[in-house]
């Protein structure tokens, strides 16, 4: 399965991980699964969700999504 990028209609402002997952997945069920996975990984590894999301985006190989994530995470 290839990740899908769906840009918000009104504004491009990411204020949490869930908003970023909405850019990657177009299905609420998949967004929920990804959010749950990221939270469980954070709990098990005692690290930040953002670190794992960056690793996942690198694995997907979508440079545009990775650039957006890195840019917005620096702005937060």
KAHUTA-V212309 format. One record per residue. RES is the residue in three letters. PHI is phi in whole degrees, -180 to 180 (999 if undefined). Layout:
res & phi
RES & PHI
RES & PHI
This chain:
res & phi
UNK & 999
UNK & -99
UNK & -66
UNK & -116
UNK & -107
UNK & -120
UNK & -74
UNK & -60
UNK & -72
UNK & -84
UNK & -152
UNK & -111
UNK & -136
UNK & -102
UNK & -118
UNK & -163
UNK & -63
UNK & -59
UNK & -62
UNK & -69
UNK & -62
UNK & -63
UNK & -72
UNK & -83
UNK & -115
UNK & -102
UNK & -129
UNK & -59
UNK & -63
UNK & -67
UNK & -61
UNK & -62
UNK & -63
UNK & -63
UNK & -63
UNK & -64
UNK & -60
UNK & -62
UNK & -67
UNK & -66
UNK & -63
UNK & -61
UNK & -65
UNK & -72
UNK & -99
UNK & 52
UNK & -135
UNK & -92
UNK & -56
UNK & -60
UNK & -63
UNK & -72
UNK & -63
UNK & -62
UNK & -63
UNK & -63
UNK & -65
UNK & -62
UNK & -64
UNK & -65
UNK & 77
UNK & -95
UNK & -62
UNK & -64
UNK & -63
UNK & -64
UNK & -62
UNK & -62
UNK & -61
UNK & -64
UNK & -64
UNK & -73
UNK & -70
UNK & -72
UNK & -76
UNK & -81
